[in-house]
Amino acid sequence: MQMGLAPQSFTPAMTSAQTHKTKTYVLLFLLVVLGSVGNTILSKGMKDAGDLDISHFASLMAGAARVLTSATIWAGIAMMLGFMVCHMLVLSWADYSFVMPFSAIAYALVPLLAYLFLHEQVSTARWIGIIFIVLGVVLINRTPHRTTPQGDVPGTTT
């Protein structure tokens, strides 16, 4: 019986490449959802807070008080902070040229959320544009999520 088996000798069912791909897509999903829902909630909170008048100091302070005491606005801010954390994490292991176009799916989700929850009108032309965005994301998704090997950044030497 061997006592000193290294943890690497027990290979998991999922390979490192599969794990990398899975965590990338999970974070991209969270990034899109947190960003879209966070912005929608933030918009709702700001609309509920009313127009902000910045012409006089007293009205500016009253508006700031309404904003800073709104639970809805704070929920939106928390979601946007979660979005930022996911964004930074996914950018640390996937190419920017993959992450940013993929995250454009939020441009499709935001009008849908605005239509459903904020009761905004979305024109037919905008829905057609959204379809093009989704098709573009699908096209981009067909490329590898890391186009440069780790540590092989052009213009650097090792």
Secondary structure as GFF3:
##gff-version 3
##sequence-region A 1 158
A	DSSP	three_ten_helix	7	9	.	.	.	ID=ss1
A	DSSP	alpha_helix	16	49	.	.	.	ID=ss2
A	DSSP	alpha_helix	57	68	.	.	.	ID=ss3
A	DSSP	alpha_helix	71	93	.	.	.	ID=ss4
A	DSSP	alpha_helix	96	103	.	.	.	ID=ss5
A	DSSP	alpha_helix	106	117	.	.	.	ID=ss6
A	DSSP	alpha_helix	124	141	.	.	.	ID=ss7
###
